[in-house]
Every structure is written in structure tokens, then in C-alpha cells.
Amino acid sequence: MIECVLFEMPQLKELYNQVYLPLGDSWDRFCLSFDDPNSIVQDAQAWFLPVGSCDTRSQYPELTLCGIIIQEVPEYKNQPAFRRIGYAVVSDDGEIAQTGWRCATWKPRTWTQDLFRRIVLI
């Protein structure tokens, strides 16, 4: 179990089909990647879980937060449970990998304790 901040992602199938696939190899996939697109559950809620900040001297200085994309799965021992679907790098205003798509429930840093949740990663 971990205590973390989660931000609601847009529907992953739409993000994958409308942004990720059309850009193909012309796009820097270091900013957004899906482990197995076929395992994305269509209507299950997905979340961005920030895990660290990026070096602002990178190729994309506006992308400052690295994190994993997780999707809810059935409860595990009566706890909210999630599994990793991929990763993303987002800006301080919640924009996902310079795509124009944003985390819906984004709050700027510094995050207060009331935003933290306890979850299980499977």
C-alpha cells in the first residue's frame, strides 16, 4: 500500500487512438507510453500518479513531472487497487506530454495532505 496523489486522466482509449497512434514514429514516445494498449479497459477510470520531478534542462523544459498511468482494478483486500498501464511526463499545469490533453482533476504543486490517498498497486 502506498500513499499518493492521483489525478484523473482522460479516457485512455481516446488518448491512445487520437494522439498516440496517429503521430507514429514522428513523435517522442519518451513523454507518453502505454505498456500494452490491448490491456486498457475501455470504461475503467485511469489516473496519473506523479513519482518524481524532471530536470528542467531537458529537451522539453515545460514537462516537469514524471509519473505512471494507472487504471483501477477490482478491490484488493477491501482496498482501492490499481495496475500500471504506462507512463507520462506532464507540465506544471497538468498537460500530458505536450498533447493538448490535460489531467481533469489537476492541482498545481505543492500538494496538501488532503489530496493524498492510500492505494494498492498490483
N, C-alpha and C positions, 0 to 999 in steps of 0.2 A: 504494500500500500504506500502511496506517495501523497504528499500534499502539494498541490499545484494550482496554477491559474489556467483556465481554459477559455478560449474564445471561439465562438460559433463560426464554422466555415460555411461557405455557400455549398449547394448540392454538389458533391464530388463528381458525379457522372457528367453534369453540365460543365463544370470546370475542366474536366478531362477532355470531353468531346469538343467544346467550343474554344478552348485555349491551348491545351497541351498538344493534342493531336495535329491540328492544322499548322502549327508552327514547325513541326517536324524537327529535322536536324539543324535548321537555321537558328534555333533558339538555345540559349544557355540553360541546360537542364540541371545545372548545379543549384539553381534557385528554387526549383519545384520538381519533385519526382514522386512517382507512385510505385510502390513495391510490386504489386500485381493488380493492374486495373480490373481484371476479371473478378477479383475478390471484393470489390467495392459493393456494399449493399445499397441498393438504389435509394430507399427512403429512410435509411438509418441516419441519424444526426452525426455529423463529423465535427471535430474540434481541432484547433491549433493549440499545442502545448509548448510554450516557449521554454527552451532549455539553456540558451546562452546568447550573449551578445556578440556581434561580429566586429571585426576590425574596420573602422570607418575609412581606412586607407585602401580598401578593396576596390575591385573593378566597378562595383555598384555601391557607392558610399551611402546611398539612401536606404539600402536594405541593411537593417541593423540588428535584427533578431532572428536567430536560427531556432527551429523547433520541429517537432514531429506532428504529423497529421494522424489523429486517432479517430476511431469510429466505435460507437457504443455496441456492445455485445450483451447477451443476457447476463443478468446479475450473477456475480460470483460470491458465494457465501454471504448473501444479503448485502453486498456492497456494489456500488456502480462499477462496472467493468468495461474496459476499452482495449482495443488492439491497434497496433501501428498499421497505417495504410501507406504512409510515405513521409516526406519531409518538405519543408518550405522555408524560405527566408522572406521575412516581411519588413516593411518600413515602420517607422515610429507611429505612423497614423493607421497602421493595420492593412496597408495594401499588400497583396500577396504577389511576390516575385515580379513586380512591375507589370502585372497583367491588367490592371484597372479593376480587378475584383478585390473586395475587402472582407475582412472578418467582420461579421454582422454585429457582434457584441463587443467590439474593440474598446478598450480603455487604455489611455496612454500611461506610461510608467510615471512614477513609481507606484506599484500596485499595493493597495491596502489589504490588510489581513482579511477583511470581509469578502474579498474576491477569491480567496483560496478555497479549494475543495479537496476532499480526500477521495482518491480513486484507486482502483486496482488495474494495473497494466498486465495483460495476458500475452 
